[in-house]
Amino acid sequence: MQPDVMSLLLEAGMLLLVGMSVVFLFLTLLIGAVNLIAWACAKFPEEELSVLNQPRNRATPAANQSGISAPVVAAITAAVDQYRRQR
């Protein structure tokens, strides 16, 4: 019975070492790749997109961003306010 347990422990130890080595290798490669990308981004900075530099079109004062006109928003606000006062 002893040799069987001993061989199982050796196999488990080998599996442990192989697994930890694979994880260590993967993390090392991941850190290297991240550092390489950071170096490349610092060395060759991307120019800003012209879309970001252009001013945004402003919505008309009569409508908000969702396209609902100001009088409708005011009516909904008044209705909600009246409902909350009654409750």
Backbone bond lengths (Angstrom), bond angles and torsions (degrees), N, CA, C in turn:
res aa  C-N    CA-C-N  psi(-1)  N-CA   C-N-CA  omega(-1)  CA-C   N-CA-C  phi
1 M - - - 1.441 - - 1.536 111.15 -
2 Q 1.296 117.63 -32.65 1.459 121.96 -179.64 1.534 112.84 -62.19
3 P 1.315 120.35 -46.12 1.463 119.51 -178.77 1.522 112.08 -62.41
4 D 1.329 116.43 -32.45 1.462 119.63 -179.55 1.526 110.78 -66.91
5 V 1.335 116.47 -43.46 1.465 121.37 179.15 1.525 110.01 -66.53
6 M 1.326 115.48 -39.89 1.461 119.57 -179.09 1.526 111.21 -65.41
7 S 1.320 117.23 -40.85 1.472 119.11 179.06 1.522 111.20 -68.14
8 L 1.335 116.98 -35.27 1.464 120.10 176.62 1.524 111.07 -65.86
9 L 1.326 117.26 -40.54 1.465 120.33 178.05 1.524 111.33 -65.33
10 L 1.320 117.68 -39.82 1.470 120.57 177.63 1.523 110.97 -65.20
11 E 1.312 116.47 -41.13 1.468 119.81 178.38 1.527 110.43 -65.26
12 A 1.325 117.43 -40.98 1.462 121.29 178.18 1.522 110.67 -64.57
13 G 1.336 117.09 -39.96 1.462 120.36 178.06 1.517 112.13 -65.05
14 M 1.319 116.56 -40.87 1.467 119.87 177.64 1.523 110.61 -65.01
15 L 1.316 116.68 -41.99 1.459 120.81 178.18 1.525 110.47 -63.09
16 L 1.301 116.76 -39.88 1.464 121.84 176.84 1.520 110.91 -61.31
17 L 1.319 117.19 -47.38 1.469 120.51 -179.27 1.523 111.96 -66.00
18 V 1.317 117.07 -41.15 1.468 119.91 178.81 1.530 110.23 -65.04
19 G 1.311 116.88 -44.77 1.466 120.77 -179.87 1.513 112.27 -62.64
20 M 1.321 116.89 -45.03 1.463 120.03 179.71 1.520 111.14 -67.20
21 S 1.328 117.24 -34.86 1.461 120.47 177.97 1.523 111.08 -66.86
22 V 1.321 116.86 -40.46 1.464 120.54 178.47 1.525 110.35 -64.39
23 V 1.310 117.35 -44.26 1.465 120.73 178.73 1.528 110.48 -63.29
24 F 1.332 117.67 -43.56 1.460 121.13 178.77 1.521 110.97 -62.08
25 L 1.317 117.22 -42.87 1.460 121.42 179.08 1.520 110.76 -64.15
26 F 1.327 117.54 -44.16 1.456 121.11 178.92 1.520 111.53 -61.56
27 L 1.326 117.41 -46.56 1.463 120.24 -179.87 1.522 111.62 -65.19
28 T 1.327 117.00 -37.10 1.465 120.35 176.95 1.522 110.84 -63.51
29 L 1.328 117.03 -44.06 1.465 120.27 177.47 1.523 111.46 -65.25
30 L 1.311 117.06 -37.60 1.464 120.84 178.99 1.524 110.99 -64.55
31 I 1.316 117.14 -45.27 1.465 120.63 178.34 1.525 110.16 -63.83
32 G 1.325 117.21 -41.12 1.460 120.47 177.41 1.519 111.97 -62.28
33 A 1.325 117.51 -41.29 1.463 121.23 179.35 1.527 111.13 -66.03
34 V 1.324 117.00 -41.38 1.465 120.27 178.80 1.526 110.26 -64.70
35 N 1.319 117.26 -42.80 1.466 120.12 178.09 1.523 111.40 -65.39
36 L 1.322 117.77 -37.29 1.459 121.48 178.09 1.524 110.88 -65.36
37 I 1.317 116.94 -42.38 1.464 120.39 177.94 1.521 110.48 -66.12
38 A 1.330 117.93 -40.42 1.469 120.95 178.02 1.522 110.30 -63.51
39 W 1.328 117.37 -40.43 1.457 120.76 178.42 1.529 110.36 -64.59
40 A 1.336 116.84 -43.79 1.461 120.61 -179.13 1.527 111.14 -65.29
41 C 1.322 116.86 -37.41 1.473 119.97 178.65 1.521 111.27 -68.59
42 A 1.320 116.94 -35.41 1.460 120.11 178.86 1.529 110.90 -73.92
43 K 1.324 116.88 -36.50 1.465 120.72 -177.75 1.521 111.48 -75.28
44 F 1.315 117.74 -39.23 1.456 122.77 -178.04 1.531 109.69 -121.87
45 P 1.329 117.53 76.86 1.471 118.75 -177.95 1.526 110.48 -67.91
46 E 1.299 115.41 141.46 1.463 121.66 -179.68 1.522 108.58 -81.45
47 E 1.321 116.21 137.96 1.453 119.53 178.31 1.524 108.89 -69.84
48 E 1.323 115.04 150.65 1.453 119.59 179.36 1.518 109.30 -67.51
49 L 1.309 115.51 144.12 1.443 120.10 179.16 1.518 109.93 -71.66
50 S 1.311 116.46 142.26 1.458 119.96 -179.35 1.521 111.35 -67.88
51 V 1.326 117.49 -23.33 1.464 120.91 178.98 1.526 110.10 -64.58
52 L 1.321 116.75 -35.65 1.458 119.94 -179.39 1.524 111.79 -70.73
53 N 1.312 117.17 -27.76 1.463 120.70 -177.71 1.515 112.66 -82.84
54 Q 1.323 118.07 -16.67 1.453 120.46 -178.63 1.523 109.63 -79.77
55 P 1.341 116.51 141.99 1.469 118.64 178.26 1.521 109.99 -68.52
56 R 1.317 115.40 147.95 1.455 121.07 179.33 1.520 109.59 -77.88
57 N 1.306 115.64 147.67 1.458 120.03 174.62 1.518 108.43 -74.15
58 R 1.289 115.76 125.75 1.463 120.61 -179.66 1.522 109.27 -86.13
59 A 1.311 115.80 143.03 1.460 120.78 177.27 1.522 109.08 -72.85
60 T 1.295 115.88 154.42 1.461 119.61 178.01 1.512 108.89 -66.78
61 P 1.323 117.91 152.90 1.461 119.95 -178.41 1.521 112.73 -63.19
62 A 1.339 118.18 -21.97 1.457 120.01 -177.46 1.527 111.86 -77.68
63 A 1.338 118.43 -16.69 1.465 120.84 -178.14 1.521 109.39 -132.04
64 N 1.329 115.96 143.54 1.452 119.30 176.98 1.523 109.22 -91.27
65 Q 1.322 118.54 -167.37 1.455 121.95 -174.83 1.524 112.85 -66.11
66 S 1.309 118.53 -27.26 1.462 120.19 -178.91 1.521 111.95 -85.17
67 G 1.311 118.15 -4.09 1.456 120.94 177.56 1.514 113.80 90.31
68 I 1.317 118.24 4.88 1.464 121.54 179.13 1.522 108.05 -87.90
69 S 1.318 116.06 131.70 1.469 119.40 -176.87 1.528 111.04 -70.34
70 A 1.328 115.07 158.36 1.460 121.57 -176.50 1.523 113.08 -61.86
71 P 1.348 120.48 -40.57 1.475 118.93 178.65 1.532 112.61 -63.25
72 V 1.320 117.61 -34.91 1.467 120.04 178.31 1.521 110.04 -67.49
73 V 1.324 116.78 -42.17 1.461 120.72 178.02 1.522 110.18 -62.48
74 A 1.326 117.03 -41.24 1.465 120.36 178.63 1.520 111.09 -64.18
75 A 1.338 117.84 -40.14 1.463 120.68 179.25 1.521 111.07 -65.99
76 I 1.314 117.41 -41.70 1.464 120.59 178.70 1.523 110.30 -65.08
77 T 1.331 116.64 -41.81 1.462 120.71 179.13 1.529 110.81 -62.23
78 A 1.325 116.65 -42.88 1.464 120.10 179.10 1.522 110.62 -65.09
79 A 1.325 117.66 -40.03 1.464 120.60 179.73 1.521 111.39 -65.31
80 V 1.296 117.35 -41.72 1.463 120.96 179.05 1.523 110.07 -66.19
81 D 1.330 116.33 -41.28 1.465 120.81 178.93 1.528 110.62 -62.51
82 Q 1.326 116.60 -43.73 1.460 120.63 179.22 1.530 110.30 -64.99
83 Y 1.314 117.88 -40.14 1.468 121.61 179.31 1.528 110.55 -63.20
84 R 1.322 116.28 -41.97 1.486 119.41 -178.67 1.521 111.08 -69.08
85 R 1.319 117.91 -32.71 1.471 119.57 179.47 1.534 110.82 -70.30
86 Q 1.321 117.36 -32.00 1.463 120.81 -179.37 1.508 112.05 -74.93
87 R 1.285 119.45 -22.35 1.467 122.39 -176.25 1.476 111.73 -100.05
